Amino acid sequence: MERIKSIVCENGFHISSMNFIQSGSIVKGNRHFLDYDFFDSIVVVGSSGSGKTTLINSLRNMTSVSIPKRLVTRPPRLGENSTETNHITNETFMLLAQKQEFFVHWARKMENHRVEKYGILKPQPNRIPVLSGNNALFNNIMSVQPENILAHSLYIGIFAPDEIRANRLLFRSPDLFSERPDEISYRINDSSRNIIDHSHIIVNNYGSYELTVVNDFYNFIKNITIND
């Protein structure tokens, strides 16, 4: 199996070899890219309960990347990780957007015509941004601002079967099941299969893969963001 190879430059990286079938939990997605394609950021997507936060948190001490704070216009949930996300009002969100404080922002269409707005603050300079996204980045791509800001992003999709995601959500956020059944139904029905065609890379995070996935993900990001 050939090692993933990357050339890191001032504003991003080129993946110069991706000729592998599988490396532990890491596999190719269906989103096409060519050898030497240039990427200036990494976007992590996946359905609720797939395990995005756990994997992103494993990178927080990696000096080659920057993980900027994510802001969202909804109340916090039980068990939510405040390191990753802050919750703000819609008015505050709009003010930050007007002041161009966000690196990128978008809207997520939810149950019963409800909308959640997400924004990611600007990353540290001279590091490759790793962005905590969600499936709205491709499901509602017209809402992404600034336009084309993610045109050169490497999309990494975190995959777990829907029944496993449902069990994780019940354990993590039991309040949603009792208080917001329409929302939890919407989140579960946003199937993990949706990420496959929109991601360059898929990270399997379920079953036996869970034994190695954090290490696999960490090493993959290290390999593509740090020159030998």
C-alpha positions as CSV (number, residue, x, y, z in Angstrom):
1,M,0.0,0.0,0.0
2,E,1.5,3.3,-1.0
3,R,1.8,6.1,1.6
4,I,-0.2,9.2,1.0
5,K,2.2,11.9,-0.2
6,S,1.7,15.7,0.0
7,I,3.7,18.8,-0.8
8,V,3.0,21.6,1.7
9,C,3.5,25.2,0.4
10,E,2.8,28.6,1.9
11,N,-0.9,28.7,1.4
12,G,-1.9,25.1,1.4
13,F,-0.9,21.7,0.1
14,H,-0.8,19.5,-3.0
15,I,-1.6,15.8,-2.6
16,S,0.9,14.3,-5.0
17,S,0.0,10.7,-4.5
18,M,-3.4,9.2,-3.5
19,N,-2.9,5.8,-5.1
20,F,-4.2,3.7,-2.2
21,I,-7.4,1.6,-1.7
22,Q,-7.6,1.7,2.0
23,S,-5.5,2.7,5.0
24,G,-7.2,1.5,8.1
25,S,-10.4,3.4,8.5
26,I,-9.4,5.9,5.7
27,V,-10.9,5.3,2.2
28,K,-11.5,7.3,-0.9
29,G,-14.8,9.1,-1.4
30,N,-16.5,9.7,-4.7
31,R,-15.6,13.3,-5.1
32,H,-13.1,13.4,-7.8
33,F,-9.7,15.1,-7.6
34,L,-6.5,14.8,-9.6
35,D,-2.9,14.3,-8.5
36,Y,-1.3,17.6,-7.6
37,D,-4.7,19.3,-7.0
38,F,-4.2,22.2,-4.6
39,F,-6.1,22.5,-1.3
40,D,-6.0,25.5,1.0
41,S,-8.3,24.1,3.8
42,I,-9.8,20.9,5.1
43,V,-13.5,20.6,5.7
44,V,-14.9,17.9,7.9
45,V,-18.5,16.9,7.2
46,G,-20.8,14.2,8.4
47,S,-24.3,13.5,9.7
48,S,-25.1,14.1,13.4
49,G,-23.6,11.5,15.6
50,S,-21.0,10.4,13.1
51,G,-18.1,11.4,15.4
52,K,-16.8,14.6,13.8
53,T,-16.1,16.4,17.0
54,T,-14.0,13.5,18.5
55,L,-11.8,13.3,15.5
56,I,-11.4,17.1,15.1
57,N,-10.5,17.4,18.8
58,S,-7.6,14.9,18.3
59,L,-5.9,17.5,16.1
60,R,-5.9,20.4,18.5
61,N,-2.3,20.1,19.5
62,M,-1.1,19.7,15.9
63,T,0.9,22.8,15.0
64,S,0.4,22.6,11.3
65,V,-3.3,23.2,11.4
66,S,-5.7,25.7,12.9
67,I,-9.2,24.8,14.2
68,P,-11.2,28.0,14.4
69,K,-14.2,28.3,16.6
70,R,-17.7,27.6,15.2
71,L,-20.7,29.7,16.0
72,V,-24.3,28.6,15.6
73,T,-27.7,30.2,16.1
74,R,-29.4,27.6,18.3
75,P,-29.5,26.8,22.0
76,P,-26.8,24.4,23.3
77,R,-27.7,20.7,23.8
78,L,-26.9,18.4,26.7
79,G,-23.4,17.0,26.3
80,E,-22.3,19.5,23.6
81,N,-18.6,20.3,23.3
82,S,-18.1,24.0,24.1
83,T,-14.5,23.8,22.8
84,E,-15.8,23.4,19.3
85,T,-19.0,25.5,19.2
86,N,-20.4,28.7,20.8
87,H,-24.1,29.5,20.6
88,I,-25.2,33.1,19.7
89,T,-28.3,34.9,18.8
90,N,-29.4,35.5,15.2
91,E,-28.8,39.2,15.7
92,T,-25.2,38.7,16.9
93,F,-24.6,36.3,14.0
94,M,-25.8,38.9,11.5
95,L,-23.7,41.6,13.0
96,L,-20.6,39.4,12.8
97,A,-21.4,38.6,9.2
98,Q,-21.7,42.3,8.3
99,K,-18.4,43.0,10.0
100,Q,-16.8,40.1,7.9
101,E,-15.6,38.4,11.1
102,F,-16.3,34.9,9.6
103,F,-14.0,32.9,7.5
104,V,-17.1,31.2,6.1
105,H,-20.7,31.1,7.1
106,W,-23.8,29.1,5.8
107,A,-27.4,28.1,6.7
108,R,-28.7,24.7,7.5
109,K,-32.3,23.9,6.7
110,M,-33.8,22.0,9.5
111,E,-37.2,20.4,10.5
112,N,-40.4,22.4,10.0
113,H,-38.7,25.1,7.9
114,R,-36.5,26.1,10.8
115,V,-33.0,27.4,9.9
116,E,-29.7,27.2,11.8
117,K,-26.9,29.6,10.8
118,Y,-23.3,28.5,11.2
119,G,-20.2,30.6,11.0
120,I,-16.5,29.7,11.5
121,L,-14.2,32.4,12.7
122,K,-10.9,33.2,10.9
123,P,-8.1,30.7,11.4
124,Q,-4.6,31.4,12.6
125,P,-2.3,32.6,9.9
126,N,0.3,30.3,8.4
127,R,-1.6,27.2,9.4
128,I,-3.9,25.0,7.3
129,P,-7.5,25.5,8.5
130,V,-9.5,22.5,9.6
131,L,-13.2,23.5,9.5
132,S,-15.9,21.8,11.5
133,G,-18.7,21.7,8.9
134,N,-21.9,19.7,8.4
135,N,-23.8,18.4,5.4
136,A,-25.5,21.7,4.7
137,L,-22.2,22.8,3.1
138,F,-23.3,20.7,0.1
139,N,-27.0,20.3,0.7
140,N,-27.4,24.1,0.8
141,I,-24.4,25.2,-1.1
142,M,-26.0,28.4,-2.3
143,S,-26.0,29.7,1.3
144,V,-22.2,29.4,1.7
145,Q,-20.5,32.8,1.9
146,P,-18.1,34.2,0.8
147,E,-18.9,32.5,-2.5
148,N,-16.3,30.0,-3.6
149,I,-14.4,30.3,-0.3
150,L,-14.3,26.5,-0.1
151,A,-13.6,25.9,-3.8
152,H,-10.1,24.5,-2.9
153,S,-11.1,22.6,0.2
154,L,-10.3,18.9,0.8
155,Y,-13.7,17.4,2.0
156,I,-13.4,14.6,4.5
157,G,-16.6,12.9,5.4
158,I,-17.0,11.0,8.7
159,F,-19.2,7.9,8.2
160,A,-21.2,5.8,10.6
161,P,-24.3,3.8,9.8
162,D,-27.5,5.5,10.6
163,E,-28.6,3.1,13.3
164,I,-25.3,3.6,15.1
165,R,-25.7,7.4,14.8
166,A,-29.1,7.2,16.3
167,N,-27.8,5.3,19.4
168,R,-25.0,7.8,19.8
169,L,-27.5,10.7,19.6
170,L,-29.7,9.1,22.2
171,F,-26.7,8.7,24.6
172,R,-25.3,12.2,23.9
173,S,-28.5,14.2,23.7
174,P,-31.4,12.4,25.4
175,D,-33.2,15.8,25.7
176,L,-33.6,16.0,22.0
177,F,-35.6,12.7,21.9
178,S,-37.9,13.8,24.7
179,E,-38.3,17.5,23.9
180,R,-37.6,17.9,20.1
181,P,-38.7,14.6,18.4
182,D,-39.1,16.3,15.0
183,E,-35.5,17.6,15.2
184,I,-34.0,14.3,16.1
185,S,-36.0,12.6,13.3
186,Y,-34.6,15.1,10.9
187,R,-31.0,14.6,12.1
188,I,-31.2,10.8,11.9
189,N,-32.8,10.9,8.4
190,D,-29.9,13.0,7.1
191,S,-28.2,9.8,6.2
192,S,-24.5,9.2,6.4
193,R,-24.7,7.9,2.8
194,N,-25.2,11.5,1.7
195,I,-21.5,12.4,2.3
196,I,-20.0,9.8,0.0
197,D,-20.5,11.6,-3.3
198,H,-19.5,14.9,-1.8
199,S,-16.3,13.9,0.0
200,H,-12.8,13.3,-1.3
201,I,-12.0,11.1,1.7
202,I,-14.2,8.9,3.9
203,V,-13.3,8.1,7.5
204,N,-15.2,5.0,8.7
205,N,-16.0,5.6,12.4
206,Y,-18.0,2.5,13.6
207,G,-17.5,-1.1,14.7
208,S,-13.9,-2.3,14.7
209,Y,-12.7,0.9,12.9
210,E,-13.3,2.7,16.2
211,L,-10.3,1.0,17.7
212,T,-7.9,2.8,15.3
213,V,-9.9,5.7,13.7
214,V,-8.5,8.5,15.9
215,N,-4.9,7.4,15.2
216,D,-5.7,6.9,11.5
217,F,-7.3,10.3,11.2
218,Y,-4.5,12.1,13.1
219,N,-1.8,10.5,11.0
220,F,-3.6,11.2,7.8
221,I,-3.9,14.9,8.6
222,K,-0.3,15.0,9.7
223,N,0.9,13.3,6.5
224,I,-0.9,15.9,4.3
225,T,-0.1,19.0,6.3
226,I,3.6,18.5,7.3
227,N,6.4,18.1,4.9
228,D,8.8,15.2,5.5
